[in-house]
């Protein structure tokens, strides 16, 4: 049915009137039912329209109170439907290709394969035909995954650098930093077992936990170094180093090191376990959310829980083991011979930290020994500063609901129904 605008305008008809009349004519009416045994058959009156000629004779009511056959205001024929959508790009007629992956399909691989097909067909098309990619999910996925991996590497590098500045020994730094990749690799096992995928959300969780994972190893390693320094000082007073407690390379020497190491780990295992659980309690509830919240934060929370949870296991088991092997592989008797061991090395920032610590102790003592009015004034001033920050600075921070798009292209859809 192809309407004729001039005929409609002369009779003051609108397409909606034509649509209503055609729908009414194509409707069938029920005429009761018939029971045959246990079966009920529905009886319907035949429709008014049975052929194309009947369709042309459908009476269309006019605003003047009369009727006009549909064939006088429209061309009615039986042919394949040609009505569809028309696309234009920058004013030029265009063909838009849409593609959706299967339920178990890979969006990135699908996009890359489609673009490869389009590029292979491009030389066979006329010269005036061009193609442009409006939305390429694979480009966004590649960029996002690359950014996540870059953030993971950057976070691990910064964590290792900070460790070296505060620990000083390269071997001790590597011993603590080994927790970052190992906890991530171990997290992959639970991710696989729980049905998680390596998507942007889960990778973001691993990146978030990269800096957190090294905390437990630093605590364990620092306590091991402290215990060995104490033990070394005790034996140095007796005129021999820790590795000279017994004969070089003897079983008792290894057992002595193992005793000191186990004592250091036993001293901090519960604080490490408690601090790890305290961190996991923050993320664990997000793993039990549903619908949209889980889609956004569920995999991220699980990745953090898995990775950070394994970091405590690595810190309490693998870090002491690696430390013991490094000591056994080092030249035994080197400390007694006057050479420096890794637990006797000084951090590059050690002198600066000692100065800051002494100044901090002095400031703290001055504050505690100050008159009561002075302390109340300081506390009140700090409270006022916090209130001012919330009242003045916070409202001035920029806020946005939707981020800036990556392209200046817009897609405008216009659809009509009836008119």
Helices and strands as residue ranges (DSSP letters): E 2-3, H 5-10, H 15-25, E 29-36, E 39-45, H 52-56, E 59-61, E 67-69, G 70-72, E 74-75, E 87-89, E 92-94, H 107-122, H 137-167, H 170-193, H 200-237, G 242-244, H 251-284, G 285-288, H 291-313, I 314-318, H 319-329, G 342-344, H 350-369, H 372-388, I 389-393, H 394-396
